Amino acid sequence: MSRPQPVPDPGSRATGRRPLIGVIANSHHVDGRYEVHGSGVINTEALAQVSGVLPLIVPTDPRLARVEDLLEQCDGFLLTGGRPNVHPSEYGEDETPAHGDFDRARDAITLPLIRACVERGQPVFGICRGFQEVNVAMGGSLFPEIRDLPGRMNHRMPPEGTLEEKFALRHPVRFTEGGVFHRVLGASEVMTNSLHGQGINRAGKRIVIDGHAPDGTPEALYVEGAPGFTLSVQWHPEWQAGEDPVSRPLFEAFGQAARAWASGRRPLAAGAA
């Protein structure tokens, strides 16, 4: 096995350091017993190698980390995907078996963190569950199971197969013509993977749905009027981000926003890079 190569440091000349990005961790158990806070390597690789930032895994437990401290120490946040879902009480609904598993400690960190980032202009990039968290943080709601809705396709990860098969491109996403995602990606329609069970029901206040799957499922959003980067997607762009023509510009734009924040510059455009 070849030795991993050092990551280039594109931020050092401008700011003296690479921007620090808090990677929202998920709580799970190793061997069914040993509790850990962790994140997929594909998340940290995408950030380090494509965004050009320094990823730092954040324990999502209010007993261990305060939102105020995270905002002070980090230059932006990656809201990762995760198996547990946002608890429906966060958008005024009762828990049912269809809502699946939950992580209330993560809810307690991410939802106020998102609202603070939106108001401060601090970059935040939501992926899958993170995409849903941004909507809930802004007052929106979720469908517990997309595939049960009339006319919707099954967006869930295939239960069998290799990682390549699970993360394979599954459907197109069409963006608003001339909108934020169209400008960032240079295309009005792209192909994406699909590994989620829940999806947006009611869009939150200031949430702009900027891209949809063919069945109408929201796939891309930003927060209207936000002074910083708030782009979020329902698919998983972290998979092979350095090689994928859709993923790479998203992570590059996030890296640019993080470097602007770290250097004291504040973006002027709402939601965009």
C-alpha positions in Angstrom: 0.0 0.0 0.0 1.4 3.4 -0.9 1.9 6.0 1.7 -0.8 8.8 1.8 0.5 12.0 0.3 0.4 15.3 2.2 -2.5 17.6 1.3 -1.7 20.9 -0.4 -2.3 23.9 1.8 -4.0 26.5 -0.5 -5.0 28.7 2.4 -1.7 29.2 4.1 -0.3 32.0 2.0 -3.4 34.2 2.4 -4.3 33.6 6.0 -1.4 31.9 7.7 -3.5 28.7 8.3 -6.0 26.5 6.5 -9.6 27.2 7.5 -10.9 24.9 10.2 -14.2 23.2 9.3 -16.2 21.5 12.0 -17.4 18.1 10.7 -20.6 17.2 12.4 -20.1 13.7 13.8 -22.6 10.9 14.3 -22.8 8.8 17.5 -22.6 5.0 17.0 -21.1 1.9 18.6 -18.0 -0.1 17.6 -18.7 -3.9 18.1 -22.1 -3.0 19.5 -20.6 -1.7 22.8 -18.0 1.1 22.4 -19.6 4.4 21.8 -17.8 6.8 19.4 -18.4 10.1 17.6 -17.3 9.6 14.0 -17.6 10.7 10.4 -16.9 8.9 7.1 -13.4 9.3 5.7 -15.0 10.4 2.4 -16.2 13.5 4.3 -12.8 14.5 5.6 -11.1 13.6 2.3 -13.5 15.8 0.3 -12.8 18.7 2.7 -9.1 18.4 2.9 -8.4 17.5 -0.8 -11.1 19.4 -2.6 -12.1 22.3 -0.3 -8.5 22.8 0.9 -9.5 23.1 4.5 -8.6 21.4 7.8 -11.5 19.0 8.9 -12.1 18.7 12.6 -14.7 16.1 13.8 -17.1 17.7 16.2 -18.8 15.6 19.0 -22.5 16.3 18.7 -23.4 16.3 22.3 -24.3 19.5 24.2 -22.6 18.0 27.3 -19.3 18.1 25.4 -19.5 21.0 23.1 -21.2 24.4 23.2 -22.5 26.0 20.1 -20.9 29.3 21.1 -17.5 27.7 21.3 -17.9 25.9 18.0 -18.8 29.2 16.3 -15.7 30.9 17.8 -13.3 28.1 16.9 -14.4 27.0 13.4 -14.6 28.8 10.1 -17.5 26.8 8.8 -19.3 23.5 9.3 -20.1 20.4 7.2 -23.5 18.9 8.2 -22.9 15.3 7.4 -25.4 12.6 6.5 -26.4 10.0 9.1 -28.7 7.1 9.8 -30.7 8.7 12.6 -33.3 11.3 11.6 -34.2 14.7 13.1 -36.8 14.1 15.8 -40.3 15.1 14.5 -40.9 17.1 17.7 -38.5 19.6 16.2 -41.1 20.4 13.6 -44.2 19.9 15.7 -45.1 16.3 14.9 -45.4 13.2 17.0 -42.9 10.3 16.8 -44.1 7.3 14.8 -42.3 4.1 13.7 -42.0 5.5 10.2 -39.7 8.2 11.5 -37.0 5.7 12.3 -34.1 6.2 14.7 -33.1 9.5 16.3 -30.1 11.3 17.7 -31.5 14.0 20.0 -28.0 15.1 21.1 -27.1 15.9 17.5 -30.4 17.8 17.1 -29.5 19.9 20.2 -26.2 20.9 18.5 -27.0 21.3 14.8 -30.3 23.1 14.8 -29.2 26.1 16.9 -25.8 26.0 15.1 -27.4 26.3 11.7 -29.5 29.3 12.8 -26.5 31.0 14.2 -24.4 30.4 11.0 -27.2 31.7 8.8 -27.4 35.0 10.8 -23.6 35.4 11.1 -22.8 34.5 7.5 -20.6 31.7 8.7 -20.3 29.0 5.9 -22.4 25.9 6.4 -22.8 23.0 3.9 -25.5 20.4 4.4 -25.5 16.9 3.0 -28.5 14.5 3.2 -29.5 14.6 6.9 -27.7 18.0 7.0 -29.8 19.2 4.1 -32.9 18.2 6.2 -31.5 19.8 9.3 -31.2 23.2 7.5 -34.8 23.0 6.5 -36.0 22.1 10.1 -33.7 24.7 11.7 -35.5 27.3 9.6 -39.0 26.1 10.6 -39.7 23.5 7.9 -40.9 19.9 8.2 -40.0 16.5 6.8 -41.8 13.5 5.3 -40.9 10.4 7.3 -40.7 8.1 4.2 -40.5 9.5 0.7 -41.1 6.1 -1.1 -44.6 5.9 0.6 -45.8 9.1 -1.1 -47.9 8.8 -4.3 -45.8 9.2 -7.4 -42.4 9.2 -5.6 -39.6 6.9 -6.3 -37.6 5.0 -3.7 -34.7 7.3 -2.8 -33.2 4.9 -0.3 -29.7 3.4 -0.5 -29.7 0.0 -2.2 -29.6 -2.6 0.6 -27.1 -4.8 -1.3 -24.0 -4.3 -3.4 -20.6 -2.7 -3.2 -20.0 0.9 -2.1 -19.6 1.8 -5.8 -23.1 0.4 -6.5 -24.6 2.0 -3.4 -23.2 5.5 -4.4 -23.9 5.1 -8.1 -25.7 7.8 -10.0 -29.4 7.2 -9.8 -31.4 10.1 -11.1 -31.2 13.6 -12.5 -31.6 16.8 -10.5 -32.9 19.9 -12.3 -32.0 23.3 -11.0 -33.7 26.7 -11.3 -32.6 28.2 -14.6 -30.0 30.9 -13.8 -30.3 30.1 -10.1 -27.5 29.7 -7.5 -26.8 26.0 -8.2 -27.0 26.5 -11.9 -24.3 29.2 -11.6 -22.1 27.2 -9.2 -22.2 23.9 -11.2 -22.4 25.4 -14.7 -25.4 23.2 -15.6 -29.1 23.3 -15.2 -29.4 19.5 -14.8 -27.0 16.9 -13.3 -27.0 13.3 -12.3 -26.7 12.4 -8.6 -26.7 9.4 -6.2 -29.6 8.8 -3.8 -29.3 7.4 -0.3 -32.1 8.9 1.8 -35.5 7.9 3.2 -36.9 11.2 4.4 -37.3 14.4 2.5 -38.6 17.9 2.8 -42.4 18.3 3.3 -42.9 22.0 4.1 -40.0 24.4 3.3 -38.8 26.5 6.2 -38.9 30.2 6.3 -36.4 31.7 3.8 -35.6 28.2 2.4 -35.3 28.3 -1.4 -35.7 24.9 -3.0 -33.4 25.4 -6.0 -33.3 21.8 -7.4 -35.7 18.8 -7.7 -35.6 15.2 -8.6 -37.9 14.1 -11.5 -40.6 12.9 -8.9 -40.7 16.4 -7.3 -38.5 15.6 -4.3 -36.5 18.7 -3.2 -32.7 18.0 -3.7 -31.0 21.4 -3.4 -31.6 24.5 -1.3 -30.1 27.7 0.1 -31.3 30.2 2.7 -32.7 33.4 1.1 -31.0 36.6 2.4 -28.3 34.8 4.3 -25.0 36.7 4.1 -22.9 33.6 3.7 -22.7 30.1 2.1 -25.8 28.0 2.9 -25.9 25.6 0.0 -27.2 22.1 0.9 -28.0 19.0 -1.1 -30.0 15.9 -0.5 -27.6 13.6 -2.2 -24.0 12.7 -1.2 -21.4 14.8 -3.1 -18.6 13.6 -0.8 -18.4 10.3 -2.6 -15.4 10.6 -5.0 -15.7 14.4 -4.7 -12.3 15.1 -6.4 -13.3 13.2 -9.5 -17.0 14.0 -9.8 -17.9 17.1 -12.0 -20.9 17.8 -9.8 -19.3 17.3 -6.4 -16.0 19.1 -7.0 -17.4 22.6 -7.7 -19.6 22.3 -4.6 -16.7 21.5 -2.3 -14.5 24.1 -4.0 -17.1 26.8 -3.5 -17.4 25.8 0.2 -13.7 26.0 0.6 -13.6 29.5 -1.0 -16.3 30.6 1.4 -14.4 29.2 4.4 -11.2 31.0 3.3 -13.1 34.3 3.0 -14.5 33.8 6.6 -11.1 32.9 8.0 -9.5 35.9 6.5 -12.1 38.3 7.8 -13.9 38.9 4.5 -17.6 38.4 4.5 -19.5 37.2 1.3 -22.1 39.6 0.0 -24.4 37.2 -2.0 -27.1 35.3 -0.2 -26.5 31.6 0.1 -24.0 31.5 -2.8 -20.3 30.9 -2.9 
